[in-house]
């Protein structure tokens, strides 16, 4: 049981991976894109 807890703790969410690179994930028409933080979007 401890094996599954440690393995899930090592996994990172896509938003966390993007944040490490200074990016944000945005979905446009069902497709996910990454943009630099601070980009203005409408």
N, C-alpha and C positions, 0 to 999 in steps of 0.2 A: 504494500500500500504506500509506503514511503517513496518507492520508485516513481509512481505516477505523480505524486505531489511535486517531487523535485524536477521531473521532466516538464511538467506544465509551468513551473516557475521560470524555466529557462526560455520558454517561448515568448516572443514579443508580438504585440498586436501591430497591424500595419500602421496605425497612427503613431505608435512609439518609434517604429523604424523610420518613418518619414520625419518625425521631430528631431531625431538624431542628426539628420542631414540638413535640418533647417527648412524642411518642406512641409506642405500641408496637402492632404488628399482631398480632391474635389470630384464629385460625380456629375458628369454632364451627359444628358441623354443616355443614361445607363452605362456609361463608360467612365472608369476611374482614371484620373490624371493627378500628377503631382506638380505643384507650383511652389516657388519660393515663398516663405512667410513674408507677409507685408504686401503681396501682390493685390492690387485692387481688382475686384471682380464684381460684375453686375449680374 
